[in-house]
Amino acid sequence: MKEHLYYVYIVTNPSRKSLYIGVTVNLAARLEEHYQNRGNSTTWAGKYYCYKLIYYETFKYINKVIAREKQLKRWSGAKKEFLIGTKNPDWSFLNKNFASFEPTRSYRKH
């Protein structure tokens, strides 16, 4: 049986004002999807231009990552910001660690 590595992640917009929390098995592909959907008002992350990775955790089991996602989504904004600051105090964009592209600072699709 193949082992998977699951991710719970938080992306933000270029101005770091909005947060989106999600789960995926392929973080690079998911970041690409968020980037391609920027400005798309039919998705929450797209509507608010959330495609910049600022936080992630890894899990071996799907039930654990889903439970963690639900937990994080219930947290206040302040608590989420504190969590991000524990691992990424400067809120640096981490996309280059997973994706083969580096998103531009542009808010518009090219």
Phi and psi restraints in degrees (range 20) as a CNS / XPLOR table:
assign (resid 1 and name C) (resid 2 and name N)
       (resid 2 and name CA) (resid 2 and name C) 1.0 -77.2 20.0 2
assign (resid 2 and name N) (resid 2 and name CA)
       (resid 2 and name C) (resid 3 and name N) 1.0 134.1 20.0 2
assign (resid 2 and name C) (resid 3 and name N)
       (resid 3 and name CA) (resid 3 and name C) 1.0 -87.7 20.0 2
assign (resid 3 and name N) (resid 3 and name CA)
       (resid 3 and name C) (resid 4 and name N) 1.0 140.5 20.0 2
assign (resid 3 and name C) (resid 4 and name N)
       (resid 4 and name CA) (resid 4 and name C) 1.0 -111.8 20.0 2
assign (resid 4 and name N) (resid 4 and name CA)
       (resid 4 and name C) (resid 5 and name N) 1.0 157.2 20.0 2
assign (resid 4 and name C) (resid 5 and name N)
       (resid 5 and name CA) (resid 5 and name C) 1.0 -114.7 20.0 2
assign (resid 5 and name N) (resid 5 and name CA)
       (resid 5 and name C) (resid 6 and name N) 1.0 119.1 20.0 2
assign (resid 5 and name C) (resid 6 and name N)
       (resid 6 and name CA) (resid 6 and name C) 1.0 -102.0 20.0 2
assign (resid 6 and name N) (resid 6 and name CA)
       (resid 6 and name C) (resid 7 and name N) 1.0 148.8 20.0 2
assign (resid 6 and name C) (resid 7 and name N)
       (resid 7 and name CA) (resid 7 and name C) 1.0 -123.3 20.0 2
assign (resid 7 and name N) (resid 7 and name CA)
       (resid 7 and name C) (resid 8 and name N) 1.0 136.6 20.0 2
assign (resid 7 and name C) (resid 8 and name N)
       (resid 8 and name CA) (resid 8 and name C) 1.0 -106.1 20.0 2
assign (resid 8 and name N) (resid 8 and name CA)
       (resid 8 and name C) (resid 9 and name N) 1.0 134.9 20.0 2
assign (resid 8 and name C) (resid 9 and name N)
       (resid 9 and name CA) (resid 9 and name C) 1.0 -140.4 20.0 2
assign (resid 9 and name N) (resid 9 and name CA)
       (resid 9 and name C) (resid 10 and name N) 1.0 159.5 20.0 2
assign (resid 9 and name C) (resid 10 and name N)
       (resid 10 and name CA) (resid 10 and name C) 1.0 -126.9 20.0 2
assign (resid 10 and name N) (resid 10 and name CA)
       (resid 10 and name C) (resid 11 and name N) 1.0 126.7 20.0 2
assign (resid 10 and name C) (resid 11 and name N)
       (resid 11 and name CA) (resid 11 and name C) 1.0 -115.7 20.0 2
assign (resid 11 and name N) (resid 11 and name CA)
       (resid 11 and name C) (resid 12 and name N) 1.0 156.8 20.0 2
assign (resid 11 and name C) (resid 12 and name N)
       (resid 12 and name CA) (resid 12 and name C) 1.0 -134.3 20.0 2
assign (resid 12 and name N) (resid 12 and name CA)
       (resid 12 and name C) (resid 13 and name N) 1.0 174.7 20.0 2
assign (resid 12 and name C) (resid 13 and name N)
       (resid 13 and name CA) (resid 13 and name C) 1.0 -90.6 20.0 2
assign (resid 13 and name N) (resid 13 and name CA)
       (resid 13 and name C) (resid 14 and name N) 1.0 168.9 20.0 2
assign (resid 13 and name C) (resid 14 and name N)
       (resid 14 and name CA) (resid 14 and name C) 1.0 -56.0 20.0 2
assign (resid 14 and name N) (resid 14 and name CA)
       (resid 14 and name C) (resid 15 and name N) 1.0 -29.8 20.0 2
assign (resid 14 and name C) (resid 15 and name N)
       (resid 15 and name CA) (resid 15 and name C) 1.0 -88.7 20.0 2
assign (resid 15 and name N) (resid 15 and name CA)
       (resid 15 and name C) (resid 16 and name N) 1.0 1.6 20.0 2
assign (resid 15 and name C) (resid 16 and name N)
       (resid 16 and name CA) (resid 16 and name C) 1.0 61.3 20.0 2
assign (resid 16 and name N) (resid 16 and name CA)
       (resid 16 and name C) (resid 17 and name N) 1.0 35.0 20.0 2
assign (resid 16 and name C) (resid 17 and name N)
       (resid 17 and name CA) (resid 17 and name C) 1.0 -100.2 20.0 2
assign (resid 17 and name N) (resid 17 and name CA)
       (resid 17 and name C) (resid 18 and name N) 1.0 -28.6 20.0 2
assign (resid 17 and name C) (resid 18 and name N)
       (resid 18 and name CA) (resid 18 and name C) 1.0 -117.6 20.0 2
assign (resid 18 and name N) (resid 18 and name CA)
       (resid 18 and name C) (resid 19 and name N) 1.0 148.1 20.0 2
assign (resid 18 and name C) (resid 19 and name N)
       (resid 19 and name CA) (resid 19 and name C) 1.0 -123.3 20.0 2
assign (resid 19 and name N) (resid 19 and name CA)
       (resid 19 and name C) (resid 20 and name N) 1.0 138.8 20.0 2
assign (resid 19 and name C) (resid 20 and name N)
       (resid 20 and name CA) (resid 20 and name C) 1.0 -126.6 20.0 2
assign (resid 20 and name N) (resid 20 and name CA)
       (resid 20 and name C) (resid 21 and name N) 1.0 132.4 20.0 2
assign (resid 20 and name C) (resid 21 and name N)
       (resid 21 and name CA) (resid 21 and name C) 1.0 -113.4 20.0 2
assign (resid 21 and name N) (resid 21 and name CA)
       (resid 21 and name C) (resid 22 and name N) 1.0 133.1 20.0 2
assign (resid 21 and name C) (resid 22 and name N)
       (resid 22 and name CA) (resid 22 and name C) 1.0 -146.5 20.0 2
assign (resid 22 and name N) (resid 22 and name CA)
       (resid 22 and name C) (resid 23 and name N) 1.0 176.5 20.0 2
assign (resid 22 and name C) (resid 23 and name N)
       (resid 23 and name CA) (resid 23 and name C) 1.0 -129.8 20.0 2
assign (resid 23 and name N) (resid 23 and name CA)
       (resid 23 and name C) (resid 24 and name N) 1.0 142.2 20.0 2
assign (resid 23 and name C) (resid 24 and name N)
       (resid 24 and name CA) (resid 24 and name C) 1.0 -157.1 20.0 2
assign (resid 24 and name N) (resid 24 and name CA)
       (resid 24 and name C) (resid 25 and name N) 1.0 162.6 20.0 2
assign (resid 24 and name C) (resid 25 and name N)
       (resid 25 and name CA) (resid 25 and name C) 1.0 -101.5 20.0 2
assign (resid 25 and name N) (resid 25 and name CA)
       (resid 25 and name C) (resid 26 and name N) 1.0 -15.5 20.0 2
assign (resid 25 and name C) (resid 26 and name N)
       (resid 26 and name CA) (resid 26 and name C) 1.0 -131.4 20.0 2
assign (resid 26 and name N) (resid 26 and name CA)
       (resid 26 and name C) (resid 27 and name N) 1.0 91.8 20.0 2
assign (resid 26 and name C) (resid 27 and name N)
       (resid 27 and name CA) (resid 27 and name C) 1.0 -65.2 20.0 2
assign (resid 27 and name N) (resid 27 and name CA)
       (resid 27 and name C) (resid 28 and name N) 1.0 -39.4 20.0 2
assign (resid 27 and name C) (resid 28 and name N)
       (resid 28 and name CA) (resid 28 and name C) 1.0 -60.5 20.0 2
assign (resid 28 and name N) (resid 28 and name CA)
       (resid 28 and name C) (resid 29 and name N) 1.0 -46.3 20.0 2
assign (resid 28 and name C) (resid 29 and name N)
       (resid 29 and name CA) (resid 29 and name C) 1.0 -66.0 20.0 2
assign (resid 29 and name N) (resid 29 and name CA)
       (resid 29 and name C) (resid 30 and name N) 1.0 -39.1 20.0 2
assign (resid 29 and name C) (resid 30 and name N)
       (resid 30 and name CA) (resid 30 and name C) 1.0 -66.9 20.0 2
assign (resid 30 and name N) (resid 30 and name CA)
       (resid 30 and name C) (resid 31 and name N) 1.0 -39.9 20.0 2
assign (resid 30 and name C) (resid 31 and name N)
       (resid 31 and name CA) (resid 31 and name C) 1.0 -62.8 20.0 2
assign (resid 31 and name N) (resid 31 and name CA)
       (resid 31 and name C) (resid 32 and name N) 1.0 -38.9 20.0 2
assign (resid 31 and name C) (resid 32 and name N)
       (resid 32 and name CA) (resid 32 and name C) 1.0 -61.7 20.0 2
assign (resid 32 and name N) (resid 32 and name CA)
       (resid 32 and name C) (resid 33 and name N) 1.0 -42.3 20.0 2
assign (resid 32 and name C) (resid 33 and name N)
       (resid 33 and name CA) (resid 33 and name C) 1.0 -61.4 20.0 2
assign (resid 33 and name N) (resid 33 and name CA)
       (resid 33 and name C) (resid 34 and name N) 1.0 -46.0 20.0 2
assign (resid 33 and name C) (resid 34 and name N)
       (resid 34 and name CA) (resid 34 and name C) 1.0 -60.0 20.0 2
assign (resid 34 and name N) (resid 34 and name CA)
       (resid 34 and name C) (resid 35 and name N) 1.0 -41.6 20.0 2
assign (resid 34 and name C) (resid 35 and name N)
       (resid 35 and name CA) (resid 35 and name C) 1.0 -63.7 20.0 2
assign (resid 35 and name N) (resid 35 and name CA)
       (resid 35 and name C) (resid 36 and name N) 1.0 -45.1 20.0 2
assign (resid 35 and name C) (resid 36 and name N)
       (resid 36 and name CA) (resid 36 and name C) 1.0 -67.4 20.0 2
assign (resid 36 and name N) (resid 36 and name CA)
       (resid 36 and name C) (resid 37 and name N) 1.0 -27.3 20.0 2
assign (resid 36 and name C) (resid 37 and name N)
       (resid 37 and name CA) (resid 37 and name C) 1.0 -88.3 20.0 2
assign (resid 37 and name N) (resid 37 and name CA)
       (resid 37 and name C) (resid 38 and name N) 1.0 -0.7 20.0 2
assign (resid 37 and name C) (resid 38 and name N)
       (resid 38 and name CA) (resid 38 and name C) 1.0 -57.7 20.0 2
assign (resid 38 and name N) (resid 38 and name CA)
       (resid 38 and name C) (resid 39 and name N) 1.0 134.0 20.0 2
assign (resid 38 and name C) (resid 39 and name N)
       (resid 39 and name CA) (resid 39 and name C) 1.0 85.7 20.0 2
assign (resid 39 and name N) (resid 39 and name CA)
       (resid 39 and name C) (resid 40 and name N) 1.0 -5.8 20.0 2
assign (resid 39 and name C) (resid 40 and name N)
       (resid 40 and name CA) (resid 40 and name C) 1.0 -82.6 20.0 2
assign (resid 40 and name N) (resid 40 and name CA)
       (resid 40 and name C) (resid 41 and name N) 1.0 108.8 20.0 2
assign (resid 40 and name C) (resid 41 and name N)
       (resid 41 and name CA) (resid 41 and name C) 1.0 -73.4 20.0 2
assign (resid 41 and name N) (resid 41 and name CA)
       (resid 41 and name C) (resid 42 and name N) 1.0 -3.9 20.0 2
assign (resid 41 and name C) (resid 42 and name N)
       (resid 42 and name CA) (resid 42 and name C) 1.0 -84.9 20.0 2
assign (resid 42 and name N) (resid 42 and name CA)
       (resid 42 and name C) (resid 43 and name N) 1.0 -8.7 20.0 2
assign (resid 42 and name C) (resid 43 and name N)
       (resid 43 and name CA) (resid 43 and name C) 1.0 -122.3 20.0 2
assign (resid 43 and name N) (resid 43 and name CA)
       (resid 43 and name C) (resid 44 and name N) 1.0 145.7 20.0 2
assign (resid 43 and name C) (resid 44 and name N)
       (resid 44 and name CA) (resid 44 and name C) 1.0 -62.4 20.0 2
assign (resid 44 and name N) (resid 44 and name CA)
       (resid 44 and name C) (resid 45 and name N) 1.0 -50.0 20.0 2
assign (resid 44 and name C) (resid 45 and name N)
       (resid 45 and name CA) (resid 45 and name C) 1.0 -62.7 20.0 2
assign (resid 45 and name N) (resid 45 and name CA)
       (resid 45 and name C) (resid 46 and name N) 1.0 -37.7 20.0 2
assign (resid 45 and name C) (resid 46 and name N)
       (resid 46 and name CA) (resid 46 and name C) 1.0 -67.9 20.0 2
assign (resid 46 and name N) (resid 46 and name CA)
       (resid 46 and name C) (resid 47 and name N) 1.0 -43.1 20.0 2
assign (resid 46 and name C) (resid 47 and name N)
       (resid 47 and name CA) (resid 47 and name C) 1.0 -58.6 20.0 2
assign (resid 47 and name N) (resid 47 and name CA)
       (resid 47 and name C) (resid 48 and name N) 1.0 -37.3 20.0 2
assign (resid 47 and name C) (resid 48 and name N)
       (resid 48 and name CA) (resid 48 and name C) 1.0 -102.8 20.0 2
assign (resid 48 and name N) (resid 48 and name CA)
       (resid 48 and name C) (resid 49 and name N) 1.0 12.7 20.0 2
assign (resid 48 and name C) (resid 49 and name N)
       (resid 49 and name CA) (resid 49 and name C) 1.0 58.7 20.0 2
assign (resid 49 and name N) (resid 49 and name CA)
       (resid 49 and name C) (resid 50 and name N) 1.0 37.4 20.0 2
assign (resid 49 and name C) (resid 50 and name N)
       (resid 50 and name CA) (resid 50 and name C) 1.0 -87.9 20.0 2
assign (resid 50 and name N) (resid 50 and name CA)
       (resid 50 and name C) (resid 51 and name N) 1.0 101.8 20.0 2
assign (resid 50 and name C) (resid 51 and name N)
       (resid 51 and name CA) (resid 51 and name C) 1.0 -143.5 20.0 2
assign (resid 51 and name N) (resid 51 and name CA)
       (resid 51 and name C) (resid 52 and name N) 1.0 3.7 20.0 2
assign (resid 51 and name C) (resid 52 and name N)
       (resid 52 and name CA) (resid 52 and name C) 1.0 -98.3 20.0 2
assign (resid 52 and name N) (resid 52 and name CA)
       (resid 52 and name C) (resid 53 and name N) 1.0 114.6 20.0 2
assign (resid 52 and name C) (resid 53 and name N)
       (resid 53 and name CA) (resid 53 and name C) 1.0 -71.8 20.0 2
assign (resid 53 and name N) (resid 53 and name CA)
       (resid 53 and name C) (resid 54 and name N) 1.0 127.6 20.0 2
assign (resid 53 and name C) (resid 54 and name N)
       (resid 54 and name CA) (resid 54 and name C) 1.0 -125.9 20.0 2
assign (resid 54 and name N) (resid 54 and name CA)
       (resid 54 and name C) (resid 55 and name N) 1.0 -11.6 20.0 2
assign (resid 54 and name C) (resid 55 and name N)
       (resid 55 and name CA) (resid 55 and name C) 1.0 -160.3 20.0 2
assign (resid 55 and name N) (resid 55 and name CA)
       (resid 55 and name C) (resid 56 and name N) 1.0 144.7 20.0 2
assign (resid 55 and name C) (resid 56 and name N)
       (resid 56 and name CA) (resid 56 and name C) 1.0 -157.0 20.0 2
assign (resid 56 and name N) (resid 56 and name CA)
       (resid 56 and name C) (resid 57 and name N) 1.0 156.8 20.0 2
assign (resid 56 and name C) (resid 57 and name N)
       (resid 57 and name CA) (resid 57 and name C) 1.0 -133.6 20.0 2
assign (resid 57 and name N) (resid 57 and name CA)
       (resid 57 and name C) (resid 58 and name N) 1.0 151.9 20.0 2
assign (resid 57 and name C) (resid 58 and name N)
       (resid 58 and name CA) (resid 58 and name C) 1.0 -112.1 20.0 2
assign (resid 58 and name N) (resid 58 and name CA)
       (resid 58 and name C) (resid 59 and name N) 1.0 149.6 20.0 2
assign (resid 58 and name C) (resid 59 and name N)
       (resid 59 and name CA) (resid 59 and name C) 1.0 -141.1 20.0 2
assign (resid 59 and name N) (resid 59 and name CA)
       (resid 59 and name C) (resid 60 and name N) 1.0 151.5 20.0 2
assign (resid 59 and name C) (resid 60 and name N)
       (resid 60 and name CA) (resid 60 and name C) 1.0 -90.5 20.0 2
assign (resid 60 and name N) (resid 60 and name CA)
       (resid 60 and name C) (resid 61 and name N) 1.0 -26.8 20.0 2
assign (resid 60 and name C) (resid 61 and name N)
       (resid 61 and name CA) (resid 61 and name C) 1.0 -120.4 20.0 2
assign (resid 61 and name N) (resid 61 and name CA)
       (resid 61 and name C) (resid 62 and name N) 1.0 135.8 20.0 2
assign (resid 61 and name C) (resid 62 and name N)
       (resid 62 and name CA) (resid 62 and name C) 1.0 -60.5 20.0 2
assign (resid 62 and name N) (resid 62 and name CA)
       (resid 62 and name C) (resid 63 and name N) 1.0 -40.0 20.0 2
assign (resid 62 and name C) (resid 63 and name N)
       (resid 63 and name CA) (resid 63 and name C) 1.0 -63.7 20.0 2
assign (resid 63 and name N) (resid 63 and name CA)
       (resid 63 and name C) (resid 64 and name N) 1.0 -33.4 20.0 2
assign (resid 63 and name C) (resid 64 and name N)
       (resid 64 and name CA) (resid 64 and name C) 1.0 -70.7 20.0 2
assign (resid 64 and name N) (resid 64 and name CA)
       (resid 64 and name C) (resid 65 and name N) 1.0 -42.0 20.0 2
assign (resid 64 and name C) (resid 65 and name N)
       (resid 65 and name CA) (resid 65 and name C) 1.0 -69.5 20.0 2
assign (resid 65 and name N) (resid 65 and name CA)
       (resid 65 and name C) (resid 66 and name N) 1.0 -36.9 20.0 2
assign (resid 65 and name C) (resid 66 and name N)
       (resid 66 and name CA) (resid 66 and name C) 1.0 -66.7 20.0 2
assign (resid 66 and name N) (resid 66 and name CA)
       (resid 66 and name C) (resid 67 and name N) 1.0 -41.3 20.0 2
assign (resid 66 and name C) (resid 67 and name N)
       (resid 67 and name CA) (resid 67 and name C) 1.0 -62.2 20.0 2
assign (resid 67 and name N) (resid 67 and name CA)
       (resid 67 and name C) (resid 68 and name N) 1.0 -40.9 20.0 2
assign (resid 67 and name C) (resid 68 and name N)
       (resid 68 and name CA) (resid 68 and name C) 1.0 -66.6 20.0 2
assign (resid 68 and name N) (resid 68 and name CA)
       (resid 68 and name C) (resid 69 and name N) 1.0 -41.5 20.0 2
assign (resid 68 and name C) (resid 69 and name N)
       (resid 69 and name CA) (resid 69 and name C) 1.0 -58.8 20.0 2
assign (resid 69 and name N) (resid 69 and name CA)
       (resid 69 and name C) (resid 70 and name N) 1.0 -47.0 20.0 2
assign (resid 69 and name C) (resid 70 and name N)
       (resid 70 and name CA) (resid 70 and name C) 1.0 -61.5 20.0 2
assign (resid 70 and name N) (resid 70 and name CA)
       (resid 70 and name C) (resid 71 and name N) 1.0 -40.6 20.0 2
assign (resid 70 and name C) (resid 71 and name N)
       (resid 71 and name CA) (resid 71 and name C) 1.0 -61.2 20.0 2
assign (resid 71 and name N) (resid 71 and name CA)
       (resid 71 and name C) (resid 72 and name N) 1.0 -49.6 20.0 2
assign (resid 71 and name C) (resid 72 and name N)
       (resid 72 and name CA) (resid 72 and name C) 1.0 -62.6 20.0 2
assign (resid 72 and name N) (resid 72 and name CA)
       (resid 72 and name C) (resid 73 and name N) 1.0 -37.8 20.0 2
assign (resid 72 and name C) (resid 73 and name N)
       (resid 73 and name CA) (resid 73 and name C) 1.0 -66.4 20.0 2
assign (resid 73 and name N) (resid 73 and name CA)
       (resid 73 and name C) (resid 74 and name N) 1.0 -25.3 20.0 2
assign (resid 73 and name C) (resid 74 and name N)
       (resid 74 and name CA) (resid 74 and name C) 1.0 -81.0 20.0 2
assign (resid 74 and name N) (resid 74 and name CA)
       (resid 74 and name C) (resid 75 and name N) 1.0 -17.1 20.0 2
assign (resid 74 and name C) (resid 75 and name N)
       (resid 75 and name CA) (resid 75 and name C) 1.0 -69.7 20.0 2
assign (resid 75 and name N) (resid 75 and name CA)
       (resid 75 and name C) (resid 76 and name N) 1.0 155.5 20.0 2
assign (resid 75 and name C) (resid 76 and name N)
       (resid 76 and name CA) (resid 76 and name C) 1.0 -70.1 20.0 2
assign (resid 76 and name N) (resid 76 and name CA)
       (resid 76 and name C) (resid 77 and name N) 1.0 162.0 20.0 2
assign (resid 76 and name C) (resid 77 and name N)
       (resid 77 and name CA) (resid 77 and name C) 1.0 -58.6 20.0 2
assign (resid 77 and name N) (resid 77 and name CA)
       (resid 77 and name C) (resid 78 and name N) 1.0 -40.2 20.0 2
assign (resid 77 and name C) (resid 78 and name N)
       (resid 78 and name CA) (resid 78 and name C) 1.0 -63.4 20.0 2
assign (resid 78 and name N) (resid 78 and name CA)
       (resid 78 and name C) (resid 79 and name N) 1.0 -40.1 20.0 2
assign (resid 78 and name C) (resid 79 and name N)
       (resid 79 and name CA) (resid 79 and name C) 1.0 -68.3 20.0 2
assign (resid 79 and name N) (resid 79 and name CA)
       (resid 79 and name C) (resid 80 and name N) 1.0 -38.9 20.0 2
assign (resid 79 and name C) (resid 80 and name N)
       (resid 80 and name CA) (resid 80 and name C) 1.0 -63.9 20.0 2
assign (resid 80 and name N) (resid 80 and name CA)
       (resid 80 and name C) (resid 81 and name N) 1.0 -43.8 20.0 2
assign (resid 80 and name C) (resid 81 and name N)
       (resid 81 and name CA) (resid 81 and name C) 1.0 -62.6 20.0 2
assign (resid 81 and name N) (resid 81 and name CA)
       (resid 81 and name C) (resid 82 and name N) 1.0 -38.8 20.0 2
assign (resid 81 and name C) (resid 82 and name N)
       (resid 82 and name CA) (resid 82 and name C) 1.0 -63.3 20.0 2
assign (resid 82 and name N) (resid 82 and name CA)
       (resid 82 and name C) (resid 83 and name N) 1.0 -44.9 20.0 2
assign (resid 82 and name C) (resid 83 and name N)
       (resid 83 and name CA) (resid 83 and name C) 1.0 -59.1 20.0 2
assign (resid 83 and name N) (resid 83 and name CA)
       (resid 83 and name C) (resid 84 and name N) 1.0 -47.5 20.0 2
assign (resid 83 and name C) (resid 84 and name N)
       (resid 84 and name CA) (resid 84 and name C) 1.0 -58.4 20.0 2
assign (resid 84 and name N) (resid 84 and name CA)
       (resid 84 and name C) (resid 85 and name N) 1.0 -43.8 20.0 2
assign (resid 84 and name C) (resid 85 and name N)
       (resid 85 and name CA) (resid 85 and name C) 1.0 -63.8 20.0 2
assign (resid 85 and name N) (resid 85 and name CA)
       (resid 85 and name C) (resid 86 and name N) 1.0 -24.6 20.0 2
assign (resid 85 and name C) (resid 86 and name N)
       (resid 86 and name CA) (resid 86 and name C) 1.0 -69.4 20.0 2
assign (resid 86 and name N) (resid 86 and name CA)
       (resid 86 and name C) (resid 87 and name N) 1.0 -32.5 20.0 2
assign (resid 86 and name C) (resid 87 and name N)
       (resid 87 and name CA) (resid 87 and name C) 1.0 -106.9 20.0 2
assign (resid 87 and name N) (resid 87 and name CA)
       (resid 87 and name C) (resid 88 and name N) 1.0 -22.2 20.0 2
assign (resid 87 and name C) (resid 88 and name N)
       (resid 88 and name CA) (resid 88 and name C) 1.0 -142.1 20.0 2
assign (resid 88 and name N) (resid 88 and name CA)
       (resid 88 and name C) (resid 89 and name N) 1.0 71.0 20.0 2
assign (resid 88 and name C) (resid 89 and name N)
       (resid 89 and name CA) (resid 89 and name C) 1.0 -59.0 20.0 2
assign (resid 89 and name N) (resid 89 and name CA)
       (resid 89 and name C) (resid 90 and name N) 1.0 -28.4 20.0 2
assign (resid 89 and name C) (resid 90 and name N)
       (resid 90 and name CA) (resid 90 and name C) 1.0 -91.4 20.0 2
assign (resid 90 and name N) (resid 90 and name CA)
       (resid 90 and name C) (resid 91 and name N) 1.0 -0.9 20.0 2
assign (resid 90 and name C) (resid 91 and name N)
       (resid 91 and name CA) (resid 91 and name C) 1.0 54.3 20.0 2
assign (resid 91 and name N) (resid 91 and name CA)
       (resid 91 and name C) (resid 92 and name N) 1.0 42.6 20.0 2
assign (resid 91 and name C) (resid 92 and name N)
       (resid 92 and name CA) (resid 92 and name C) 1.0 -65.8 20.0 2
assign (resid 92 and name N) (resid 92 and name CA)
       (resid 92 and name C) (resid 93 and name N) 1.0 147.2 20.0 2
assign (resid 92 and name C) (resid 93 and name N)
       (resid 93 and name CA) (resid 93 and name C) 1.0 -80.4 20.0 2
assign (resid 93 and name N) (resid 93 and name CA)
       (resid 93 and name C) (resid 94 and name N) 1.0 126.7 20.0 2
assign (resid 93 and name C) (resid 94 and name N)
       (resid 94 and name CA) (resid 94 and name C) 1.0 -104.3 20.0 2
assign (resid 94 and name N) (resid 94 and name CA)
       (resid 94 and name C) (resid 95 and name N) 1.0 8.1 20.0 2
assign (resid 94 and name C) (resid 95 and name N)
       (resid 95 and name CA) (resid 95 and name C) 1.0 -53.1 20.0 2
assign (resid 95 and name N) (resid 95 and name CA)
       (resid 95 and name C) (resid 96 and name N) 1.0 -40.8 20.0 2
assign (resid 95 and name C) (resid 96 and name N)
       (resid 96 and name CA) (resid 96 and name C) 1.0 -62.3 20.0 2
assign (resid 96 and name N) (resid 96 and name CA)
       (resid 96 and name C) (resid 97 and name N) 1.0 -18.9 20.0 2
assign (resid 96 and name C) (resid 97 and name N)
       (resid 97 and name CA) (resid 97 and name C) 1.0 -74.9 20.0 2
assign (resid 97 and name N) (resid 97 and name CA)
       (resid 97 and name C) (resid 98 and name N) 1.0 -17.3 20.0 2
assign (resid 97 and name C) (resid 98 and name N)
       (resid 98 and name CA) (resid 98 and name C) 1.0 -126.9 20.0 2
assign (resid 98 and name N) (resid 98 and name CA)
       (resid 98 and name C) (resid 99 and name N) 1.0 -32.8 20.0 2
assign (resid 98 and name C) (resid 99 and name N)
       (resid 99 and name CA) (resid 99 and name C) 1.0 -104.2 20.0 2
assign (resid 99 and name N) (resid 99 and name CA)
       (resid 99 and name C) (resid 100 and name N) 1.0 153.3 20.0 2
assign (resid 99 and name C) (resid 100 and name N)
       (resid 100 and name CA) (resid 100 and name C) 1.0 -84.6 20.0 2
assign (resid 100 and name N) (resid 100 and name CA)
       (resid 100 and name C) (resid 101 and name N) 1.0 5.5 20.0 2
assign (resid 100 and name C) (resid 101 and name N)
       (resid 101 and name CA) (resid 101 and name C) 1.0 -128.7 20.0 2
assign (resid 101 and name N) (resid 101 and name CA)
       (resid 101 and name C) (resid 102 and name N) 1.0 157.8 20.0 2
assign (resid 101 and name C) (resid 102 and name N)
       (resid 102 and name CA) (resid 102 and name C) 1.0 -115.8 20.0 2
assign (resid 102 and name N) (resid 102 and name CA)
       (resid 102 and name C) (resid 103 and name N) 1.0 110.5 20.0 2
assign (resid 102 and name C) (resid 103 and name N)
       (resid 103 and name CA) (resid 103 and name C) 1.0 -56.0 20.0 2
assign (resid 103 and name N) (resid 103 and name CA)
       (resid 103 and name C) (resid 104 and name N) 1.0 144.6 20.0 2
assign (resid 103 and name C) (resid 104 and name N)
       (resid 104 and name CA) (resid 104 and name C) 1.0 -76.2 20.0 2
assign (resid 104 and name N) (resid 104 and name CA)
       (resid 104 and name C) (resid 105 and name N) 1.0 172.7 20.0 2
assign (resid 104 and name C) (resid 105 and name N)
       (resid 105 and name CA) (resid 105 and name C) 1.0 -84.8 20.0 2
assign (resid 105 and name N) (resid 105 and name CA)
       (resid 105 and name C) (resid 106 and name N) 1.0 -3.7 20.0 2
assign (resid 105 and name C) (resid 106 and name N)
       (resid 106 and name CA) (resid 106 and name C) 1.0 -67.9 20.0 2
assign (resid 106 and name N) (resid 106 and name CA)
       (resid 106 and name C) (resid 107 and name N) 1.0 144.6 20.0 2
assign (resid 106 and name C) (resid 107 and name N)
       (resid 107 and name CA) (resid 107 and name C) 1.0 -93.8 20.0 2
assign (resid 107 and name N) (resid 107 and name CA)
       (resid 107 and name C) (resid 108 and name N) 1.0 -7.0 20.0 2
assign (resid 107 and name C) (resid 108 and name N)
       (resid 108 and name CA) (resid 108 and name C) 1.0 -111.2 20.0 2
assign (resid 108 and name N) (resid 108 and name CA)
       (resid 108 and name C) (resid 109 and name N) 1.0 149.6 20.0 2
assign (resid 108 and name C) (resid 109 and name N)
       (resid 109 and name CA) (resid 109 and name C) 1.0 -69.1 20.0 2
assign (resid 109 and name N) (resid 109 and name CA)
       (resid 109 and name C) (resid 110 and name N) 1.0 147.1 20.0 2
